[in-house]
Amino acid sequence: MSTSPVSSDPAALAGGLLALLGVDGALVSVKQADTGAYLWANAAMLAFLGASEPDTLVGRTDLQLLPLVDAQAMKAADLRALAAGQPAADEHRFERGEQALEYRSWRIVLAPEGQGSQLLTVWWDHGQARQSGQRLKAALDQIERQQGEFEQLRRDVAAGVDRPLDLFRREHFEEHLRREVALSQREQREFALLLLSVDRVDRQLATEAPALMPRVAESISQILRGNTRAMDVLAQLGDDRYAVLLSGVGLATAHSRAEHLRRTCATQLVVQSGHSFGFEVSVGVASFPHTADALDALSQAAIRALFDARQRGGNRVALATISLADQQPR
C-alpha cells in the first residue's frame, strides 16, 4: 500500500514553511551564492536591513546595506556555510546605537534547477531567548531566597520566637531604641541603627509608582525578615523609609549586614500588572556609642549617613562619621 505525499507541489510546501517561519519571528533571506547579492527576503529581514520594499533589496549586497564590520562578519559566515556543504549554524551580534541585537542563524546551499547556487539563511532572535532565560533564572533565584526567608520564619515560630507580623511603626520603634540605649549603657555593649530609603523604581513603570510602592514595601519587609535575627527590631517609618535596630552589633558588622541588604534589594523583582520591575535602596549606618552616645545624636548620625549615600548617587551604604574627640581616653 503506497502513501501519497503531503503535497505534490514543492512550491506550496516552501511557501508554507516560509509562512510558519514568519509567524515565529524568523528573519529569512535568499542570496546568490557567488556574488552575495540578495534575491529575496521576508518582511522581518527587510526591516532589519533597512529596505522599504523587496525591489529595493534585490541585487544589493551586505556591503551596501550594513556597516563594514557587520558586512564582513556576514560574508565570513556565508563562506563557511558554502564550504561546509551542509546546514551550518552561526551566531551574530550587532550594535544599533545603545541596543545590542543577538541572532542565531542557519545557512544552507540551494541548487535550483537551471540556476546558480543560492544561499538560504534563517535567523532567530537569540537575544530575546537569552534575556528570557536570565529573567527566569532571576525569578527562580528569588523564589529560592523567599523559601529561605519562610524557612527562617518557620524556625522562629518553632523556637517560640514572638516576632510581630507587621513591621513596627515609628513610635514603637523609638521605644525599642530607648530600651536598647539603656541596656547598652548598663551592660557596656554596643548596637547599630540602619536607616533604609528606596532610591529608585524602574523608570519604565515610574508612572505607576503610587500603586507600586505597597508591593515594594511588602518585598522590603520580606527581605528584612529573611536577613535579620529574631532579636533585631524592624520598622517602617514612612512609605519609602525603613529602620533596623541590630542589637549587640558593632559598626563593622552592621556595615556588612547593611551591604547584604542593599545587594539583596537590588536583585529583587516585584510583579505589578503583569510587569516585573526592580528597585534600589540606600542605607545609612550609625552605632552606639561609637558614632553617638545619646539617642537623638544617634538618630541624626544615621540620617546624615543616609543623606550622604543618596547624595553620592544612591544604591549604596554610608557609615556615620566617628568623632575622634569622643574616642579619647577619659
Secondary structure, 3 states (H helix, E strand, C coil): CCCCCCCCCHHHHHHHHHHHHHHCCCEEEEEECCCCCEEEECHHHHHHHCCCCHHHCCCCCHHHHCCHHHHHHHHHHHHHHHHHCCCEEEEEEEEECCEEEEEEEEEEEECCCCCCCEEEEEEEEHHHHHHHHHHHHHHHHHHHHHHHHHHHHHHHHHCCCCCCCCCECHHHHHHHHHHHHHHHHHHCCCEEEEEEEEEEECHHHHHHHHHHHHHHHHHHHHHHHHCCCCCCEEEECCCCEEEEEEECCCHHHHHHHHHHHHHHHHCCCEEECCEEECEEEEEEEEEECCCCCCHHHHHHHHHHHHHHHHHCCCCCEEECCCCHHHHCCC
